[in-house]
């Protein structure tokens, strides 16, 4: 019963979030994105590890929430824009998969080869972005943020495992 409820929430949760996410003004989305990026990449920003993104644009898209942001590095700080005439590389995925990647429950390469994570455009730039993401030390995140991320990822992972187990049982018969 609980496993079924979890499965339903994992499958349909992003659809429930789509409307409130789209109704959130971009100015608030931008503030949340910049604060989150500053927190997650605090060390990388201090070390100048984003210089490879100087005057180049990364498009990040959460397909099932119909959200996208354009991120660049200008004047030694991250910039988030709502629109961009040209982006150099694009990362897109479903909400659940992106949470699993952030919490290290799924490997981005695996999801890429399963076509659940799309990376398009300048492959060298995409690889630099992916390597920077891989270098994040989850232990450096504030405890409440780390806890929320881990709990969300565990919930999603278990809900997705229910789907895998059901498919294996169906195929075994």
C-alpha positions as CSV (number, residue, x, y, z in Angstrom):
1,X,0.0,0.0,0.0
2,X,2.7,2.5,1.0
3,X,4.9,1.3,-1.9
4,X,2.0,2.0,-4.3
5,X,1.4,5.5,-2.8
6,X,5.1,6.3,-3.1
7,X,5.1,5.0,-6.7
8,X,2.1,7.3,-7.6
9,X,3.7,10.3,-5.9
10,X,7.0,9.8,-7.8
11,X,5.2,9.3,-11.1
12,X,2.7,12.1,-10.7
13,X,4.5,14.5,-8.4
14,X,6.2,16.6,-11.1
15,X,2.9,17.1,-12.9
16,X,1.5,18.5,-9.6
17,X,4.5,20.8,-9.3
18,X,4.3,22.0,-13.0
19,X,1.6,24.7,-12.5
20,X,3.1,26.3,-9.3
21,X,6.6,26.2,-10.8
22,X,5.4,27.9,-14.0
23,X,3.4,30.6,-12.0
24,X,6.5,31.5,-10.0
25,X,7.8,34.8,-11.3
26,X,11.2,34.5,-13.1
27,X,12.7,37.1,-10.6
28,X,12.0,34.7,-7.8
29,X,13.2,31.7,-9.8
30,X,16.4,33.6,-10.6
31,X,17.0,34.6,-6.9
32,X,16.5,31.0,-5.8
33,X,18.8,29.7,-8.6
34,X,21.6,32.2,-7.8
35,X,21.4,31.5,-4.1
36,X,21.4,27.7,-4.6
37,X,24.2,27.8,-7.1
38,X,26.3,30.1,-4.8
39,X,25.7,27.6,-1.9
40,X,26.4,24.5,-3.8
41,X,29.4,25.8,-5.8
42,X,30.8,28.1,-3.0
43,X,34.2,26.6,-3.2
44,X,34.3,26.3,-7.0
45,X,33.3,30.0,-7.3
46,X,36.0,31.1,-4.8
47,X,38.6,29.1,-6.8
48,X,37.5,30.6,-10.1
49,X,36.5,27.2,-11.5
50,X,33.7,28.7,-13.6
51,X,36.0,30.7,-15.9
52,X,35.4,28.1,-18.6
53,X,31.8,29.4,-18.8
54,X,32.9,33.1,-19.2
55,X,30.7,34.6,-21.9
56,X,29.2,31.2,-22.8
57,X,25.7,30.0,-21.9
58,X,24.5,26.8,-20.4
59,X,20.8,26.0,-20.8
60,X,19.3,23.9,-18.0
61,X,15.9,22.5,-18.6
62,X,13.6,20.5,-16.4
63,X,11.4,19.0,-19.1
64,X,8.4,17.7,-17.1
65,X,8.1,21.0,-15.2
66,X,8.5,23.0,-18.4
67,X,11.2,25.2,-16.8
68,X,14.4,26.4,-18.2
69,X,17.2,28.8,-17.2
70,X,20.3,30.1,-18.9
71,X,23.4,30.3,-16.8
72,X,26.7,32.0,-17.6
73,X,29.7,33.4,-15.8
74,X,30.4,37.1,-16.2
75,X,32.5,39.6,-14.2
76,X,33.5,36.7,-11.8
77,X,30.0,35.8,-10.9
78,X,27.2,33.5,-12.1
79,X,24.4,35.0,-14.1
80,X,20.9,33.5,-14.6
81,X,18.8,34.7,-17.5
82,X,15.2,33.8,-18.6
83,X,16.0,34.0,-22.3
84,X,19.1,33.7,-24.4
85,X,19.6,34.2,-28.1
86,X,22.2,31.5,-28.3
87,X,23.3,28.8,-25.8
88,X,26.5,26.8,-26.1
89,X,25.4,23.7,-24.3
90,X,22.2,22.3,-23.0
91,X,21.4,19.9,-20.1
92,X,17.8,18.6,-19.9
93,X,16.1,16.0,-17.8
94,X,13.1,15.1,-15.9
95,X,12.7,16.4,-12.3
96,X,13.1,13.1,-10.6
97,X,16.2,12.2,-12.5
98,X,17.8,15.5,-11.8
99,X,17.2,15.1,-8.1
100,X,18.8,11.6,-8.2
101,X,21.8,13.0,-10.0
102,X,22.2,15.9,-7.5
103,X,22.1,13.4,-4.6
104,X,24.5,11.0,-6.3
105,X,21.8,8.2,-6.5
106,X,22.2,8.0,-10.3
107,X,25.2,8.5,-12.5
108,X,24.7,11.2,-15.1
109,X,26.6,9.0,-17.7
110,X,24.2,6.1,-17.2
111,X,21.1,8.4,-17.5
112,X,22.7,10.0,-20.6
113,X,23.1,6.6,-22.3
114,X,19.5,5.6,-21.3
115,X,18.4,8.9,-23.0
116,X,17.0,10.2,-19.7
117,X,19.5,13.0,-19.5
118,X,20.2,15.0,-22.7
119,X,23.4,17.0,-23.2
120,X,23.4,18.9,-26.5
121,X,25.7,21.4,-28.1
122,X,29.4,22.0,-27.3
123,X,30.4,18.6,-25.9
124,X,33.7,19.8,-24.5
125,X,31.8,22.5,-22.5
126,X,29.2,20.0,-21.5
127,X,31.9,17.7,-20.1
128,X,33.5,20.6,-18.1
129,X,30.0,21.4,-16.6
130,X,29.5,17.7,-15.8
131,X,33.0,17.4,-14.2
132,X,32.3,20.5,-12.1
133,X,29.0,19.0,-10.9
134,X,30.7,15.7,-10.1
135,X,33.2,17.6,-8.0
136,X,30.6,18.9,-5.5
137,X,31.1,17.7,-2.0
138,X,27.6,16.9,-0.6
139,X,29.1,17.1,2.9
140,X,29.8,20.8,2.3
141,X,26.1,21.6,2.0
142,X,24.3,22.9,5.0
143,X,22.8,20.0,7.0
144,X,19.1,20.8,6.3
145,X,19.7,21.1,2.6
146,X,21.7,17.9,2.5
147,X,19.0,16.1,4.5
148,X,16.2,17.3,2.3
149,X,18.1,16.4,-0.9
150,X,19.0,12.9,0.5
151,X,15.4,12.2,1.7
152,X,13.9,13.4,-1.6
153,X,16.3,11.3,-3.6
154,X,15.7,8.2,-1.4
155,X,11.9,8.6,-1.8
156,X,12.2,9.0,-5.6
157,X,14.7,6.1,-5.9
158,X,12.4,3.8,-3.9
159,X,9.4,4.9,-5.9
160,X,11.2,4.2,-9.2
161,X,12.4,0.8,-7.9
162,X,8.8,-0.2,-7.5
163,X,8.3,0.4,-11.2
164,X,11.4,-1.7,-12.1
165,X,10.4,-4.6,-9.8
166,X,6.9,-4.6,-11.3
167,X,8.3,-4.6,-14.9
168,X,10.6,-7.5,-14.0
169,X,7.8,-9.5,-12.5
170,X,5.6,-8.9,-15.6
171,X,8.4,-9.9,-18.0
172,X,9.2,-13.0,-16.0
173,X,5.7,-14.4,-16.5
